[in-house]
Amino acid sequence: MTLKSKHLFVVTAAIETATGVALVGVPAVAVRLLIGTGLDAPGLVVTRIAGSALLCLGVVCWVTSNDTQGRTVRGLIAALLLYNVAVLVLLAHANLGLHLTGIGLWPAVSLHAAFAAWCIACSYPAPAATTL
């Protein structure tokens, strides 16, 4: 595992855990900040389930940040890439297709785009140093 992927896992663990806590603890506030609308009772349940999943993602990233097994690291990076691209597309569609908006929507889109790029960067080994 490279230092680059260790940092990816630690930062992802912190951000996704905090987001999970917000979605479980104060889902209506978190959703209003993200997409600018309220939630009904079924929406609150689904939001709390999503928050629980993000808490799990945070734990997995934290535990893996101290792991050195290549297959586990590569698998988690691939899963994080898929997750970040999916969230990026879904949030962008929420605004562009459904006309939902909240103060945190485009910052969240940008954050997931940056994390997707970071996952791609971690997927390729650093070029070997050459000597002249």
VEXDREN-2710 file (C-alpha; in Angstrom, 1 decimal):
% VEXDREN-2710
k/r/px/py/pz
1/MET/0.0/0.0/0.0
2/THR/1.3/3.4/-0.8
3/LEU/1.2/6.4/1.4
4/LYS/-1.2/7.9/-1.2
5/SER/-3.8/5.2/-0.6
6/LYS/-3.2/5.3/3.2
7/HIS/-4.1/9.0/3.1
8/LEU/-7.1/8.3/0.9
9/PHE/-8.4/5.8/3.4
10/VAL/-7.9/8.1/6.4
11/VAL/-9.5/11.1/4.8
12/THR/-12.4/9.0/3.4
13/ALA/-12.9/7.4/6.8
14/ALA/-13.2/10.9/8.5
15/ILE/-15.5/12.4/5.9
16/GLU/-17.8/9.5/5.4
17/THR/-18.0/8.8/9.1
18/ALA/-19.0/12.4/9.8
19/THR/-21.5/12.3/7.0
20/GLY/-22.9/9.0/8.3
21/VAL/-23.3/10.5/11.8
22/ALA/-25.1/13.5/10.3
23/LEU/-27.5/11.3/8.2
24/VAL/-28.3/9.0/11.2
25/GLY/-28.5/11.8/13.8
26/VAL/-30.0/14.7/12.1
27/PRO/-31.2/13.4/8.7
28/ALA/-33.6/16.2/7.9
29/VAL/-30.9/18.9/8.4
30/ALA/-28.3/16.9/6.4
31/VAL/-30.7/16.4/3.5
32/ARG/-31.9/20.0/3.5
33/LEU/-28.3/21.2/3.3
34/LEU/-27.5/18.7/0.5
35/ILE/-30.6/19.0/-1.7
36/GLY/-32.6/21.8/-0.2
37/THR/-35.8/19.8/0.6
38/GLY/-37.4/18.1/3.5
39/LEU/-38.0/14.4/4.2
40/ASP/-41.1/12.4/4.9
41/ALA/-41.1/9.4/7.3
42/PRO/-40.0/6.8/4.7
43/GLY/-37.3/9.2/3.5
44/LEU/-36.0/9.6/7.1
45/VAL/-35.7/5.8/7.4
46/VAL/-33.9/5.4/4.1
47/THR/-31.6/8.3/4.9
48/ARG/-30.7/6.8/8.2
49/ILE/-30.0/3.5/6.5
50/ALA/-27.7/5.3/4.0
51/GLY/-26.0/7.0/7.0
52/SER/-25.4/3.6/8.6
53/ALA/-23.8/2.4/5.4
54/LEU/-21.5/5.4/5.4
55/LEU/-20.5/4.7/9.0
56/CYS/-19.6/1.2/7.9
57/LEU/-17.6/2.6/4.9
58/GLY/-15.8/4.9/7.3
59/VAL/-14.9/1.9/9.6
60/VAL/-13.7/-0.2/6.7
61/CYS/-11.5/2.7/5.4
62/TRP/-10.1/3.3/8.8
63/VAL/-9.2/-0.4/9.4
64/THR/-7.8/-0.8/5.9
65/SER/-5.6/2.3/6.3
66/ASN/-3.4/0.1/8.5
67/ASP/-3.5/-2.9/6.3
68/THR/-0.7/-3.9/3.9
69/GLN/-2.5/-6.6/1.9
70/GLY/-2.6/-5.7/-1.8
71/ARG/-5.8/-7.4/-2.8
72/THR/-7.8/-5.8/0.0
73/VAL/-6.4/-2.4/-0.7
74/ARG/-7.0/-2.7/-4.5
75/GLY/-10.5/-4.0/-3.9
76/LEU/-11.4/-1.1/-1.6
77/ILE/-10.0/1.5/-3.9
78/ALA/-12.1/0.0/-6.8
79/ALA/-15.2/0.1/-4.6
80/LEU/-14.5/3.7/-3.5
81/LEU/-14.1/4.7/-7.1
82/LEU/-17.4/3.2/-8.0
83/TYR/-19.1/4.7/-5.0
84/ASN/-17.7/8.2/-5.6
85/VAL/-18.6/8.2/-9.3
86/ALA/-22.1/6.9/-8.5
87/VAL/-22.7/9.6/-5.9
88/LEU/-21.2/12.3/-8.2
89/VAL/-23.6/11.3/-11.0
90/LEU/-26.6/11.0/-8.6
91/LEU/-26.1/14.4/-7.0
92/ALA/-25.4/16.1/-10.3
93/HIS/-28.7/14.6/-11.6
94/ALA/-30.5/15.8/-8.5
95/ASN/-29.7/19.3/-9.5
96/LEU/-29.6/19.2/-13.3
97/GLY/-32.5/16.7/-13.8
98/LEU/-34.7/17.1/-10.7
99/HIS/-33.9/20.8/-10.0
100/LEU/-33.0/20.1/-6.4
101/THR/-30.4/22.2/-4.7
102/GLY/-28.9/22.9/-1.4
103/ILE/-25.9/24.9/-0.2
104/GLY/-23.9/21.7/0.1
105/LEU/-24.9/20.1/-3.2
106/TRP/-22.1/21.3/-5.6
107/PRO/-19.4/21.2/-2.9
108/ALA/-20.4/17.5/-2.4
109/VAL/-20.3/16.9/-6.2
110/SER/-16.8/18.5/-6.3
111/LEU/-15.6/16.5/-3.3
112/HIS/-16.8/13.2/-4.8
113/ALA/-15.1/14.1/-8.1
114/ALA/-11.9/14.8/-6.3
115/PHE/-12.1/11.5/-4.4
116/ALA/-12.8/9.6/-7.7
117/ALA/-9.7/11.2/-9.2
118/TRP/-7.7/10.3/-6.0
119/CYS/-8.9/6.7/-6.3
120/ILE/-7.8/6.6/-9.9
121/ALA/-4.4/8.0/-8.9
122/CYS/-4.1/5.3/-6.2
123/SER/-4.9/2.6/-8.8
124/TYR/-1.7/3.1/-10.7
125/PRO/1.8/2.6/-9.2
126/ALA/4.1/5.6/-9.1
127/PRO/6.6/5.6/-12.0
128/ALA/9.9/4.2/-11.1
129/ALA/12.7/6.7/-10.6
130/THR/15.2/6.7/-13.4
131/THR/18.9/7.5/-13.1
132/LEU/21.0/9.2/-15.7
END
